[in-house]
């Protein structure tokens, strides 16, 4: 086993990164090829595994065996515990300049135990303009022993000044057969279930794993896919919109509440809460500024999680109407939602292919609206009214 086995169905990308690992080893003795670079941009749609590839690359250049996955160094990188690998994952909607400045300071240091200082920035498209500008100098002239690995959905999502300073690698969504194989081998999922969730997740490894291991996730998805059959009146559209919104918010609260409370306790403990002789009123006074910042960060994270969960539901609807369109056109392809064939045929009989195409456009427009901070409930209501009209 090597660190590359977690990078699913990306042979070309793995091949290029392995060559880069060899080049990084040569660079230590000043014999790297002219193509050697220390700044990388890995792009791909959500679920393609771009951050997994970034961590695998980081582990491989730190490992003296090119990413064996067994040594202490590889295990530390995999578990986000390596002292010379800094991972910045935005909790909220953006990455600010203060976070970037901390990374830049760390990147300038000599590695303490590994071969390189490695900085990984997930979702680099979320860098604010000031944060991106602060990073430019470090990307243009990285420290002698420092690698920068940025991740984003597409190269166009990052500033041109950032893009031009990085070597670009593009990833795609893995084939569903490969996602299913990974679930069977790594997570011991039954082959039939693995095949089903791999198709349902549209190749998104993380979503496929969640569907395979959480029956409630499969139940929520099934409820979402039944919505189009219930849009028989205007009031029904509003009722279904509220139910979907409530379901998403319940999931967000379930995911975030415990984490938020733990973060609050950790912060107060750092300011002396629970220490003998320290009054709680003094702790509250000292921590008030940090607590305000923490609440802002948590609010931003909830907003992002809500958007992500709603977008997932919209992608499920997209897959359903894709199947409906193919049935209407008589195209002989495997349905993504084969288990709902009777539902798909009923929807296909209720509308024309042109109307279904409009439904697909409406779903895509809703995904765009969510990404630019539109009110989630209003977006859902508008979408369901449009879907009702297509019938």
N, C-alpha and C positions, 0 to 999 in steps of 0.2 A: 504493500500500500504506500502511496505517496500523497502529498498535499494536493496534487492535481486531480485526484479521483473525485473530489467534491465539486469540481468545475464540470458540469454536466453538458455533454454533447457540444463541446467547443474546441475541436481538435486543432483548427487553424490558429486560434488564439493561444492555446496551450503551447503549440509548436514555437510561436514567436516569443512567448515569455520564457520558454526553456532556453532559447538562444540568448535572450537577454541575461538570464542567470549566468550562463557561461561567460558572457561578456563582462558581467559585474565581477566575476572571479578574476578575470584577466586584468580588469582595471586596477585591482589591488597591486599588481606588479607593473602597472603602466603599459600594458600590452593589449588594451582593448581595441576593438575595431573602430573605424571612423563613425560607424552608426551608433556607437554607444551613447546612451542618454540617461539622465537621472530624473527626468520629468516625464510622466505618463498620464494619459487621459484614456480611461476605459469607459466606453459607452455601451448602452444596450437598454432595451425596454425593461420595465419592472418585471422581475422574475427570471431574467436572463442569467443572473449570477455574477454581475459585475463586481460587487463588493466581495463576493467569495473568491473571485479571480484575483482581486487586489490583495486579499489576505494570503492567498496561496503564493502569490509572487513575493510578498514580503517574507513569508516563511522560507521560501526557496533561496532567496539571496542571503538570508541570515544563517541558513543551514550549511554546514560544511560538506553535505552530501547532496546538495541541490534540491532539498525538499523531501526528506525521507518520511516525514510525518511521525516518526517514532522517537526522535531525540528530544532532549529537554527544550532546546530552542524552538523546534517546530511546534511542540505542544504549548509552549508559552504564547507563541503568536496566534495559534488557533484559538486559544482561550482568552485572548486579549490581555495577556499578563506579561508580555515581553517589555523590558524597560526601554528598549531602543525602537519600539514600534508604537507610534502615536496614532490613534484612531479617532477621528472627529466625525461623529454621527449627529446631525442636527436633530435636537429634540423638538424644536418648534418649526416655524415656517421659514426661517432664514438663518444664515450663519453670519454673525456680526464681526466687527473688526477686532474686538477684544479677544474673542476666541482664536482668531487668526494670529494675532500678535503673540499669544502664548505658544502657539505651534511654531512660529518662526523662531522664537527664542530657543525652544527645545531642538529644532532642526539644526541650529548653529553649533550645537554641542558635539563633541566627539562621542562616538558610541561607547557605552560603558561595558558592555559584555558581548554584543553582537558584532557583525562585520560592518553594518551600516546603521545610521539613523534613518528610519523609514517613517514618513508621514503619509497617512491615508486619509483623504477627505471624501467621505461618502456624500452623495447629493451635492456636488460642487456647483450645480446650477442654482443652489439656494444661497450662494455667496452674495452678500450685498455688494453694491458697487465699491464702497470704501474698503470692504474686506478684500475684495478681489484686487483692488489697486495696491493694497498693502502686501499682497502675496506676490505681485509681479516680479519684484527684484529678486526674491528668493528663487523663483522659478527660472528666471533668466540666468542667474549665476548661483546655482545651489552650492552649498558647502561641499568640500571635497568628499566627504563620506556620508552624504545625505541623498536619499531618494524621495521624490514626491510622487504619489499615485493618487490621481483625482478620478472620481467616478461621477457620471451624469447619464441621463436618459439618451441624449444625443449631443453631438459636438456643437450643434447650433444653440443648445441651451446654455452654454457657458460663453462668457465674453470673448470676442475675437482675440483680445490681447492675451487672455489665458490660453486659449486654444492654440495660438501660434507658437507658444513656448513649450508645448508638450508633443510627444509622440502619441499618435492616436491609434487605439485598437477598438474595433467595433464588434459587439457580440449580438447574437440573435436569441430568440426564445428557443430552448431545446425542444427536440421532438418529444411528443407525448410518450412514445415507446421508451425513450431513454429516461424520462422522469419516472415512469412506472418501474423501470428496472432499478433505479436508485432507491425508490421507496421499498421495494421488495428486499434488496440486498442490505441497505443501511438501517431501515426502520422496521424490518420484518413484517411489512404489511402484506396481507393476502393478495396474490396476483390479480384476482378479479377486482377487488376494491382499488388496488393501485392503478389498474388500467382505467377504471371509472373516474377517479379523482384527477388523474393526469389530464384526461380530456376535459373534465369540468373546469379545471384550473387554467386551461388554455396554455399549458406548458410552463406556468409559473410554479417553480419548485416550492417556494414557501407556502403558497396557497394550497398546493396539492398536499403537502405534509399536514397542514392544518385540517383540511377536509378528511384526510385519512385517519387522523388521530383524535378528532373531536366530532362526535355524532351531532352535537348542537350546531356546529358549523354547516354540516350537511343539511340539517333541518332548516336552518335559516336560508340557505340557498334554495331549497325546494319551495319554501314559502314565497320567496322573491319571484321564482319562475311561474308560480301560479297566479300572480297578480294580473297579467293581461286578460285572463279569462273572467275576472271579476269586475271589469270596467264597463258595466252595462248602463251606467247613468252618471250624471255629473256628481251627485253626492257620493257615489261609490268611489269616484276618483279621489275625492278629498279624504274619504275614510281610509282607503288603501295607502294613500300618501302618508297619512298620520301614523298608520300601523308600521309602515316601513321605516319611517323616521324614528319612531319610538324604539323599534328593534335595534336600530343602529346606535342610538344613544345609550340604550341599556348595555350594549356590548362595550361601548367606549368607557362607560362608568365602571364596568366590571374590570376592564383592563387597567384603567388609570387610577382608581380610588386608592387601592392598596399601595401602589407605587408612590403616589403623591403623599400619603400619610407617612410612609417610611422616610421619604426625603425630608419632610418637615421635622420628624423626630431626630434624624441625623444632624440636621442643621442646628436645632436647639441644643442637642448634646454637645456639639462643637463649641457652643457659646456657654457651656457650663450647666445645662439642665441636668438635674439628678445628682449634682455634686453636693456633698455635704457642706452646709453653711452658705450656699449660693441661693438667693431668693429668686423665685420664678419671675417676679416683676422686673428684676434687674436683667435676667436673661432675655425677657421680652423686649426690654429697652435696647439692649446691645444688639439684638438680632433683627431689629425692626427693618433696617434697610435691606439686609440680605433676605429677609422673609418676603419683603415686597418684590424683590427681583425673582425669587423662587416662584411666587404665585404667578407672576407674569410669564415665566418660562412654562409653568404647568398649564396655564391657560392656552398658550400658543401650541403646546404639544397636544392638548385635547382637540383643538381646532384641526390640526393636521391629521390626527387619528380619525376624526369624524370624516374628513374629506377622503381619506384612504379607504375607509370602510364603505362609504357611499359609492365611490368609484368602483369598488369591487362588485357591489350590487348592480351597478349600471353595466359592467362588463358581462355579468351573468345574463342580463336582459339582452345585451347585444348578441351573445351567442345563441339565445333562443330565437330572435328574429332573423338571424343569419340562417338558422335551420329552416325557419318558415319560408324564407325566400327561395331556398334551394328546392324545397318541396313544391312550391308554386311553379317554379321554372322546370321542374322535372329533372333536375340535375342529379345524376347518380353519384353521390358522395356520402361518406359516412357522417351521420349526424353527430354533433357534439353532445346533444342531449337525447341520445337514443332511447333512454328510459322514459322520456316524455313524448314519444312519437305520436300517441293519440291526441295529446294536447296540441302539438305542433300542427297536426293535420286539421284540427278544428280551427285553429287560428288561420291557417292557410286558406281554408274555405270561406272565411269571413271577410277577406280583403283581397285586393289585387296586388300583383308584384310591385306596381308603382307605389301603392300605399305602404307596403312593407318597407320599400326603400326609404320612404319619408320617415317611417318609424325609426329606422336605423340612423338616419341623419339627425333625428330629434334626440336620440340617445347620445350620439357623439357630441351634439351641441350642449347637452346637459353636462357631460364630462368636462367640456371646456369651461362652462359657467362655474362649476364647482372649483376648478383650478384657479379661478381669478376671484375667489372670495364671495361668490353669490350665496344668498341664504339657502341652506340645504333643503329646508321644508318647502320653500317656494319653488325651488328647482324641481323637486319631486312632483309637486302638484301640477306644475306646468307640463312636465313630461307625461304624466299619466293621462292628462286631458288630451294631449296630442296623440298618445297611443290609442285612446278610446276613439278618437276621430278616424284613425286609419281603418277601423273596423266598420 
